[in-house]
Amino acid sequence: MGSPAGPVAVEPMPGYLELISRASAVMLGAWTDCDGCGLQLSRRTLLENAYITWTEIGLFFFCAFLWTQVRKGLTQSLFKPLAQWCRLLPKDAAKMPESAWKLVFYTMSWSYTTYLLFFTSYSFFHDPPSVFYNWKSGMSVPADIAIAYLIQGSFYGHSIYATVYMDAWRKDSAVMVVHHIITLALISFSYAFRYHNVGILVLFLHDINDIQLEFTKLNVYLKSRGGGYYLLNDILSNTGSVSFSITWFWFRLYWFPLKVLYATCVSSLQSVPNIPFYFFFNALLFALLLMNIYWFLFIVVFVVKVLKMKEVNDVREYEDEDSSRASGDRKPLAANEDDAGHHNSAQGKHVQNGVAKEKHL
């Protein structure tokens, strides 16, 4: 049935049990009722409901190339000189431009999606089922949402290349490439099938964590620079890590399944029976949820390290500095020093990995 005429009462957000029970029942019923499901139906549905122009495809590739060039330009003209000016440790100076670039982009993109959701007439956040109200195949995409899609889609196209050839390689980089591919598929197909309303909600719920992650990493790099230790950056990095951990669970593991997945699994069929590619889109969204859970395990490890007073590092990093730390004339850590590798000496110095550093606020 279509959306009812007149005002519609906002449906209260479900709990986890309701999501699991109702979503599984609805999806099982949809699978049972799908007599003609298969490759032939999928091909016909794709041809009948996917709307995207060659101009839009061209803009996507142009903007993906543009993001790469903008990043290279900012890295050479701003981020690397800034790292040198701050006199970062070599390993931190090598990673600082990547975090600075991502912080700039995600702050911009999340601010724009926040504007769309909370400072315009769109009610998708407070009323997630409304993302499918009045849906029609081939309907026009509002210009403000189309701009958000172009920005985000082209950035993730750039990010697939950047993860392999520009970013520091980490333990989860292969998973990150898969994440970018799934995200790009969600963005592209949701635009072509006019599921752009739910797409804006998904982007809003995910980008905030990237802002906090890169902010935290930058302060980790900045707390040890120029031969000194900076307490303010240490406090900011710890504050950012706590905020990141809380909002990751709240946005990606609470709001995302209960707002987005409930709407796509249950509310979509209530508003649009036989909605195109129902199983395909929900499979991608559930894959995204599984990756969110996978990365949450890294966060748990990180929190455990903080509680044990260990050095706050990105737990995804490969420890390739161990051999260099073992060489040279650095003093090994004393047996009574903690795992963080730093303490205050009687001379007012900050000691990290056996090297005395001046303390700064």
Helices and strands as residue ranges (DSSP letters): H 16-33, H 39-49, H 54-74, I 75-79, H 80-86, H 90-118, G 128-132, H 143-165, H 173-192, H 196-222, E 224-225, E 228-230, H 231-247, I 248-261, H 262-262, I 263-267, H 268-271, H 278-307, H 322-326, E 342-344, E 349-352, E 355-360
